[in-house]
Amino acid sequence: MLLTGVNVGELECILPDELKNGALASEHELVLPYADALAAIAIATNHQIAILGVDAFEVRRDGLRTIHLGDASRHIHFTGDWRAYVENLNAGAEHWLKDHRLGENNGYILTSASESELAAAKARIDNS
């Protein structure tokens, strides 16, 4: 599936087509149904991609309405061990998602970064 208009990071590249096809493309991100968001977190964990945050939305005719924002990366900081960082963040993201299970007309956006994506973002900030 071609993800037109979607920011394609490492997670979006490795998600199976059935998850991508079930997602709603909103501006530059994928809005995943609950079960697919849980599956995406598991895939991210298996590929050492950190879930930095989870946003929950109500899908409406006129767009998305933000319901909840979960940002574990505010509380869990990278201390040099990428594997531990991913495990802690992604366990937090999964727990947050399970605590914020919403109905069928809702979806979730996962903000993610691989170790190389996070390093590149940090380098851009440091060089600006």
C-alpha positions in Angstrom: 0.0 0.0 0.0 1.3 3.5 -0.9 0.9 5.7 2.1 0.3 9.0 0.3 0.7 12.0 2.6 1.7 9.9 5.5 5.0 10.4 7.3 6.7 7.1 6.6 9.1 6.2 9.4 10.6 2.8 10.2 7.5 1.6 11.9 5.2 2.5 9.0 7.6 0.6 6.7 7.4 -2.6 8.6 3.7 -2.7 9.5 1.9 -5.4 7.6 -0.4 -4.3 4.8 -3.5 -5.5 6.7 -2.7 -3.0 9.5 -2.0 -0.2 7.0 -5.2 -1.0 5.0 -7.3 -0.9 8.2 -5.9 2.5 9.1 -7.3 5.9 8.3 -4.7 8.4 6.9 -5.1 11.7 8.7 -2.9 14.5 7.4 0.5 12.9 7.9 -0.2 10.0 10.2 -2.0 6.7 10.4 -5.0 6.4 12.7 -5.2 2.8 13.8 -8.2 0.9 15.3 -7.6 -0.4 18.9 -6.6 -4.0 18.0 -4.3 -2.8 15.2 -2.7 -0.2 17.5 -1.9 -3.0 20.0 -0.5 -5.2 17.3 1.6 -2.2 16.0 3.1 -1.7 19.5 4.1 -5.4 19.6 5.7 -5.1 16.1 7.5 -2.0 17.2 8.9 -3.8 20.3 10.1 -6.7 18.3 11.9 -4.4 15.9 13.4 -2.1 18.7 11.2 0.9 17.7 10.1 3.1 20.6 6.5 4.2 21.0 7.0 7.8 22.3 3.4 8.6 22.6 -0.2 7.4 21.9 -3.0 9.8 20.9 -6.7 8.7 21.0 -9.2 10.3 18.7 -12.9 10.2 17.9 -13.4 9.8 14.1 -16.0 12.3 13.0 -17.4 13.3 9.6 -15.6 16.6 9.9 -12.3 15.1 11.0 -10.7 13.9 14.2 -11.4 15.1 17.8 -8.7 14.5 20.3 -9.9 12.6 23.3 -6.7 11.6 25.2 -3.0 12.0 24.8 -0.5 9.6 26.3 3.2 10.7 26.4 5.3 8.2 28.3 8.5 9.8 26.8 7.9 12.7 29.3 8.5 10.4 32.2 10.8 7.7 30.7 14.1 9.1 29.5 16.8 7.5 27.3 19.8 6.7 29.5 22.0 4.9 27.0 20.4 1.4 26.9 18.1 1.5 23.8 16.6 -2.0 24.4 15.6 -1.1 28.0 14.2 2.3 26.7 12.1 0.6 24.1 10.8 -2.1 26.5 9.8 0.6 29.1 8.2 3.0 26.7 6.4 0.3 24.8 5.1 -1.4 27.9 3.8 2.0 29.0 2.2 2.6 25.6 0.5 -0.8 25.7 -0.7 -0.2 29.3 -2.0 3.3 28.4 -3.8 2.0 25.3 -5.5 -0.8 27.4 -6.6 1.8 29.9 -8.0 4.0 27.2 -9.9 1.5 25.0 -12.6 3.3 23.1 -15.4 2.4 20.8 -15.5 1.6 17.1 -15.6 5.2 15.9 -12.2 5.9 17.5 -8.6 5.5 16.6 -5.1 5.9 17.8 -2.0 7.5 16.4 1.4 6.1 17.6 4.3 8.4 17.6 7.4 6.3 17.1 11.1 6.4 16.5 13.9 3.9 15.9 17.2 4.5 17.5 18.6 5.9 14.2 15.5 8.1 13.8 15.8 9.5 17.3 19.6 10.1 16.8 18.9 11.9 13.5 16.2 14.1 15.1 18.6 15.0 18.0 21.4 15.8 15.5 19.0 18.2 13.6 18.1 19.9 16.8 21.7 20.2 17.9 22.7 21.6 14.5 20.0 24.2 14.4 
